[in-house]
Amino acid sequence: MVKFDINVDRERVMQRGPLMIFDHHLIARPWSPDFMASEAKVDSMLVWVRFPRLDMVFYDERVLLIIALAISKPIKVDLKTLNMTRGKFVLKLD
């Protein structure tokens, strides 16, 4: 159970979806008195997509977003990968 002192923080967590805390995924939902963890269902999950053989010429934000639309709704492109400073995971999808 988590309590937020600042409503803006609470809304940010609720709207952005799963969080990563100490290498574990955490899904936050509003409190409900009849909540049962064993019966909880996850409707969607954010994932990072990797294109291991995609030529660097296609590492343009617009191109990557168009490719991502074939899979799911793109959330963002990893800027470190775009700038070729680090990383292999390109897109965050919903």
C-alpha positions, -999 to +999 in steps of 0.1 A: +000+000+000+013+034-009+002+068+002+012+100-017+016+133+001+014+152-031-015+147-055+005+155-086+029+126-078-001+103-073-016+113-106+017+109-124+021+073-111-015+064-119-013+077-155+021+065-165+015+029-158+039+003-144+068+015-124+103+000-121+115-001-084+146-021-076+144-041-108+108-051-101+076-039-120+050-023-099+015-015-110-003+011-089-041+013-088-065+032-066-074+015-034-104-007-032-118-025-001-126-056-021-092-059-039-078-095-041-042-097-055-048-133-067-077-121-089-061-089-102-058-087-140-033-066-160-049-050-191-018-036-207+019-035-202+046-010-213+074-028-231+107-017-247+112-029-283+145-037-298+154-039-335+188-058-335+194-058-372+179-024-381+204-003-401+214+029-383+202+049-413+166+042-400+173+055-365+153+086-371+125+093-347+098+096-374+109+064-390+110+045-357+075+057-348+061+045-381+077+011-376+063+010-341+027+016-353+029-018-370+033-034-335+013-011-311+009+024-299+043+040-295+049+060-263+084+073-268+117+068-286+148+063-265+169+094-269+202+078-260+197+052-287+188+079-312+219+099-303+239+067-306+254+073-271+241+041-256+214+014-257+198-010-280+162-006-269+145+018-293+108+022-285+085+021-255+051+008-265+017+006-248 
